[in-house]
Amino acid sequence: MGVPFLCWPYLVDQFPNQSYICNKWKVGLGLDLDENGFISRHEIKEKIEELVSDDGIKVYSMKLQEMARKSVSEGGSYYNNFNSFIEAIKHGRYFPMLQAPNVLNHLYYVFVVVGLSFYNKAKSFLAFTDWGIKNADE
């Protein structure tokens, strides 16, 4: 099962991320400030209870998880785009000013290591989310 989000944005891009998560993708809830500008533990408790009991959020979370899984799997859009990017780097299409073989080899290594690291983390995260959210009473 996909994992719903509890959003508590603090800086910069976290606010539009919350908007996408809560309003567009409908896979999470945002926390609301109280009259003093704080987020109370009561607010957090209520939102967590709402997250684990809302079937709509669970359904959208599962759909988003499946889309992400397909994207990073062989033949998926992320998988294909990343491989195309690496091939373009190997052939000097993205950085034509860096035609020296040793520079390209270093760039290739960095992009492959970073990309594979992200790819493996994404796959690990998706495997982890198969746990879903368990009820605390179970």
C-alpha positions in Angstrom: 0.0 0.0 0.0 1.2 3.6 -0.6 2.0 5.8 2.3 -0.1 9.0 2.9 1.7 12.2 3.8 1.3 14.5 6.8 2.6 17.9 5.5 4.2 20.5 7.7 6.0 22.9 5.4 8.6 25.2 6.7 10.7 26.7 3.9 10.8 27.5 0.2 9.6 24.6 -2.0 7.9 22.8 0.8 4.8 25.0 0.4 4.1 24.1 -3.2 5.0 20.5 -2.5 2.3 20.5 0.2 -0.2 22.0 -2.3 0.5 19.2 -4.8 0.4 16.5 -2.1 -2.8 17.7 -0.5 -4.8 19.4 -3.2 -3.7 17.9 -6.6 -2.6 14.3 -5.8 -4.9 14.0 -2.7 -2.4 11.7 -0.9 -2.0 13.7 2.3 -3.2 16.3 4.7 -1.6 19.6 5.8 -1.3 20.7 9.4 -3.1 24.0 10.4 -1.7 26.6 12.8 -3.7 27.4 15.9 -4.6 31.0 16.9 -1.1 31.5 18.4 0.7 30.4 15.2 1.6 26.9 16.5 0.7 23.4 15.5 -0.7 21.6 18.5 -0.3 18.0 19.3 -4.0 17.8 19.2 -3.9 18.9 15.6 -1.2 16.4 14.8 -3.2 13.6 16.5 -6.4 14.5 14.6 -4.6 14.6 11.2 -2.9 11.3 11.8 -6.3 9.7 12.7 -7.9 11.2 9.6 -5.0 10.0 7.4 -5.3 6.4 8.5 -9.1 6.3 8.4 -9.6 8.1 5.0 -10.2 5.5 2.3 -9.9 8.2 -0.5 -6.3 9.1 0.6 -5.4 5.4 0.8 -6.7 4.8 -2.8 -4.9 7.8 -4.2 -1.7 6.8 -2.3 -1.8 3.3 -3.8 -2.4 4.7 -7.3 0.6 7.1 -6.9 2.7 4.3 -5.6 1.9 2.1 -8.6 2.7 5.0 -11.0 6.1 5.5 -9.3 6.8 1.8 -9.4 6.1 1.6 -13.2 8.2 4.7 -13.8 11.4 3.2 -12.2 10.9 -0.3 -13.5 12.5 -1.4 -16.7 10.7 0.2 -19.6 9.2 2.9 -17.4 9.6 6.6 -18.1 12.2 7.4 -15.4 14.2 4.3 -16.3 14.1 5.2 -20.0 14.9 8.9 -19.5 17.7 8.2 -17.2 19.3 5.7 -19.6 18.9 8.1 -22.5 20.6 10.8 -20.4 23.5 8.6 -19.6 23.9 7.6 -23.2 23.9 11.3 -24.2 26.6 12.1 -21.7 28.7 9.2 -22.9 28.5 10.6 -26.4 29.1 14.2 -25.4 25.7 15.5 -26.5 24.9 17.3 -23.2 28.3 18.8 -22.5 30.0 19.2 -25.9 32.5 21.7 -24.4 33.8 18.9 -22.2 35.1 16.5 -24.9 38.3 15.5 -23.1 37.8 11.8 -22.4 39.0 11.9 -18.8 36.5 14.7 -18.0 33.6 12.9 -19.6 34.6 9.7 -17.8 34.4 11.5 -14.5 31.1 13.1 -15.3 29.7 9.8 -16.5 30.8 8.2 -13.2 29.2 10.9 -11.1 25.9 10.8 -13.0 25.8 7.1 -12.9 26.6 6.8 -9.2 24.1 9.5 -8.3 21.4 8.2 -10.6 21.8 4.6 -9.6 21.8 5.7 -5.9 18.5 7.6 -6.5 17.1 4.7 -8.6 17.9 2.2 -5.9 16.5 4.4 -3.1 13.3 4.9 -5.1 13.0 1.1 -5.5 13.8 0.5 -1.8 11.2 3.2 -0.8 8.6 1.6 -3.0 9.3 -1.8 -1.5 9.2 -0.3 2.0 5.8 1.3 1.3 4.3 -2.2 0.7 4.0 -2.3 4.5 1.3 0.3 4.3 0.1 1.9 7.4 -0.9 -0.4 10.2 -3.4 0.4 12.8 -1.7 1.0 16.1 -4.1 -1.4 17.8 -3.1 -4.3 15.6 
